[in-house]
Every structure is written in C-alpha cells, then in structure tokens.
Amino acid sequence: MSQPVISLRHVSMAFPQHNGDAFLALQDVSLDVDPGRFVSIVGPSGCGKSTTLSLIAGLLFPTDGEVWLEGRRVEDVQTSVGFMFQQDALFPWKTVLGNVMAGLLFRQVPRKEAQERALSWIRRVGLAGFEHHYPYQLSGGMRKRVSLAQTLVYDPDILLMDEPFSALDVQTRDLMENELLALWQELRKTVLFITHDLQEAIALSDEVVVMTAAPGRIKARYPIQLARPRNLLDIRTSPEFEAIYSHIWGDLREEVMASYARSQ
C-alpha cells in the first residue's frame, strides 16, 4: 500500500464571528488521498470544501486535528503544491509569458530557463502565438489556460483546484475539462478538485467525496469505475455515467436540501 500524499486526520475548523460565537465549518474530517489519484469533493455551499484546500495548502490551520502532506505535518504555507483558484490570479500588467514565468522567477529559477519552461507550457495549453498578449486581451477560457500553465510550470506533485472552471460558459468548460484530463493522464499528478457540479466531478475523477451541510463532514466516498482514457464530451451520455450520477445524487441532494432549509 502506498502512503497517502494528502492526509486529514480528525480535522475540525471553526471561524470566530462578530457576536463572539464560532462558526464550525468542518467537523472531524478524515481523508486520505493516494499518489496520482484524481479526487473531487462535492457538497452544498458553506460545507467547508474550499476551507479544506486552504488547510492542505497551509493558508489556514485547523482548530483541531492534523493535516499531513507527503509525509510531513503541515505547519506553514506549502509552496510545493499548485493551487488553482476559482478566480484567476493573473497580473494584469504582465503578458501571458510574464505571468507564466512569475512563479519560476519567484523561486529564483534563472531567467533564461524560466522563459524556456514558460514558453513550453504556453504551447502545451494551446496558447502559442499569445505569449505577448495581456490578460484583458484574452477570453475567459484563454485566461484559464494561462492559470493552468502558471500552476503546472513549476511541476508540483499535488494540484489543489477550487472550482477552476465554474465561471466559464458550458462549451468552454467542457473543453477545459478535456484539456485538464489529458494533462493529468500524461503527468499523473495528485489532484484534489472542488466543484458544485456533480457531473463534472464524476467525469473527471477516480473518486467523488460527498460532504454534509455545515458543519462539513464526509458523508460518503464513491469510487468512479469508468474506463480511462475518457472523452468528456461524450461520456456524460453513457448509461454507466447516468447510473453513477443517480446513485451519488441521492446522497448529495439530501445535503443540498438541508443546507437550503437552514438558510431559510
């Protein structure tokens, strides 16, 4: 058995509120993710999905429990992971090339090597010819491709992805999901992917984790036994996909309705 590269051990996370109370976002969450796996987390809004990624990256620290990454306890910001946010984090004053190079230069990679690696990744994500364009000159899908290159250029073993395609139109999102899956099948990074879209989670993943309404706990884990490689533009219409969706949606729907009822 391989050692998990991500391990949450009885993790709880509470946030102080203005009235002096604490909001419990996560409660007693334990989760192991093995190397090279693509795991998605789904759950209603406010169940702690994004908080989970921030804890793994060392941007937050748990109220209780421990987070381990590649055999080491997380006690500070983890610069070895790639973190792709819901909103792209591009520098508006830098070109595509400048944005993709930025992380390498921050890590003190020599400029010539940084430029060569950045140009290679710009080509791999389908942006050859746009190296000297600025973010405002790009479509939403192209900006996401820059963010993907920006995340992968320094070759992290672990990718944390927080609803990276949710702001895109349906057609562009389908294309970006296919691009991501093709890269993952080539590189076999460990991916922890947050999404509200159950179809997206099933189509991409080896496993889907369902979280409860806040406080977030792990309700169920579903292995996704669909053959790889997958064509995401076609897979959603298969009977196997529809059966898996129906099975998981039963659990997820209960939590979505519970979350909605509390909000009312």
Backbone hydrogen bonds, N-H to C=O, Kabsch-Sander energy under -0.5 kcal/mol:
donor,donor_aa,acceptor,acceptor_aa,energy
5,V,33,V,-2.0
6,I,33,V,-1.6
7,S,68,W,-2.5
8,L,31,L,-2.9
9,R,7,S,-0.5
9,R,66,E,-3.0
10,H,8,L,-0.6
11,V,29,V,-2.8
12,S,64,D,-2.1
13,M,26,L,-1.9
15,F,23,F,-2.8
17,Q,21,D,-2.8
20,G,17,Q,-1.9
23,F,15,F,-3.4
24,L,22,A,-0.6
25,A,13,M,-2.3
25,A,23,F,-1.0
26,L,13,M,-1.6
27,Q,216,G,-2.6
29,V,11,V,-2.9
30,S,28,D,-0.6
31,L,8,L,-1.7
33,V,6,I,-2.5
37,R,34,D,-1.5
39,V,37,R,-0.7
39,V,191,V,-2.9
40,S,207,E,-2.4
41,I,193,F,-2.7
42,V,209,V,-2.9
47,C,44,P,-1.4
52,T,48,G,-1.9
53,L,49,K,-1.3
54,S,50,S,-2.2
55,L,51,T,-2.2
56,I,52,T,-1.9
57,A,53,L,-2.3
58,G,55,L,-0.7
59,L,54,S,-2.4
60,L,54,S,-1.4
63,T,12,S,-1.6
64,D,12,S,-1.8
66,E,9,R,-1.8
68,W,7,S,-3.2
69,L,72,R,-3.2
70,E,5,V,-3.0
72,R,69,L,-1.5
74,V,67,V,-3.3
75,E,73,R,-0.6
78,Q,57,A,-3.0
79,T,77,V,-0.9
81,V,78,Q,-0.9
82,G,158,I,-3.0
84,M,82,G,-0.5
84,M,160,L,-3.0
85,F,83,F,-0.6
94,K,91,F,-1.7
96,V,133,H,-2.0
97,L,131,E,-2.6
99,N,95,T,-2.7
100,V,96,V,-2.3
101,M,97,L,-2.2
102,A,98,G,-1.2
103,G,99,N,-0.6
104,L,101,M,-0.6
105,L,101,M,-2.3
106,F,102,A,-2.3
107,R,103,G,-1.3
108,Q,105,L,-1.8
109,V,104,L,-2.5
114,A,110,P,-2.8
115,Q,111,R,-2.6
116,E,112,K,-2.1
117,R,113,E,-2.6
118,A,114,A,-2.4
119,L,115,Q,-2.7
120,S,116,E,-2.0
121,W,117,R,-2.0
122,I,118,A,-2.4
123,R,119,L,-1.8
124,R,120,S,-1.9
125,V,121,W,-1.8
126,G,123,R,-1.7
127,L,122,I,-2.8
130,F,127,L,-2.4
133,H,130,F,-1.7
137,Q,134,Y,-2.3
138,L,135,P,-1.9
143,R,139,S,-2.3
144,K,140,G,-1.9
145,R,141,G,-1.7
146,V,142,M,-2.0
147,S,143,R,-2.3
148,L,144,K,-2.3
149,A,145,R,-2.4
150,Q,146,V,-2.9
151,T,147,S,-1.8
152,L,148,L,-2.2
153,V,149,A,-1.9
155,D,152,L,-2.2
157,D,80,S,-0.6
158,I,80,S,-0.5
159,L,190,T,-3.2
160,L,82,G,-3.6
161,M,159,L,-0.5
161,M,192,L,-2.6
162,D,84,M,-2.8
162,D,160,L,-0.5
163,E,161,M,-0.9
163,E,194,I,-1.9
166,S,163,E,-1.1
168,L,165,F,-1.5
173,R,169,D,-2.7
174,D,170,V,-2.3
175,L,171,Q,-1.8
176,M,172,T,-2.5
177,E,173,R,-2.7
178,N,174,D,-2.0
179,E,175,L,-2.2
180,L,176,M,-2.7
181,L,177,E,-2.5
182,A,178,N,-2.3
183,L,179,E,-2.2
184,W,180,L,-2.7
185,Q,181,L,-2.6
186,E,182,A,-1.3
187,L,183,L,-2.8
188,R,184,W,-3.3
190,T,157,D,-2.5
191,V,37,R,-2.7
191,V,189,K,-0.6
192,L,159,L,-2.6
193,F,39,V,-2.9
193,F,191,V,-0.5
194,I,161,M,-3.4
195,T,41,I,-1.8
198,L,196,H,-0.8
201,A,197,D,-2.2
202,I,198,L,-2.5
203,A,199,Q,-2.5
204,L,200,E,-1.9
205,S,201,A,-1.8
206,D,38,F,-3.4
207,E,38,F,-1.3
208,V,222,Y,-2.6
209,V,40,S,-3.1
210,V,208,V,-0.5
210,V,220,A,-2.8
211,M,42,V,-2.5
212,T,217,R,-2.4
216,G,25,A,-3.2
219,K,210,V,-2.7
219,K,217,R,-0.7
220,A,210,V,-1.4
222,Y,208,V,-3.0
224,I,206,D,-2.8
225,Q,223,P,-0.8
226,L,224,I,-1.3
232,L,230,R,-0.8
234,D,231,N,-1.6
235,I,231,N,-2.3
236,R,232,L,-0.5
237,T,234,D,-1.7
238,S,235,I,-1.8
242,E,238,S,-2.0
243,A,239,P,-2.0
244,I,240,E,-2.1
245,Y,241,F,-2.7
246,S,242,E,-2.2
247,H,243,A,-1.9
248,I,244,I,-2.5
249,W,245,Y,-2.9
250,G,246,S,-1.2
251,D,247,H,-0.7
251,D,248,I,-0.8
252,L,248,I,-2.3
253,R,249,W,-3.2
254,E,250,G,-1.0
255,E,251,D,-1.1
256,V,252,L,-2.4
257,M,253,R,-2.7
258,A,254,E,-2.0
259,S,255,E,-2.5
260,Y,256,V,-2.2
261,A,257,M,-2.5
262,R,258,A,-2.0
263,S,259,S,-1.8
264,Q,260,Y,-1.1
264,Q,261,A,-0.6
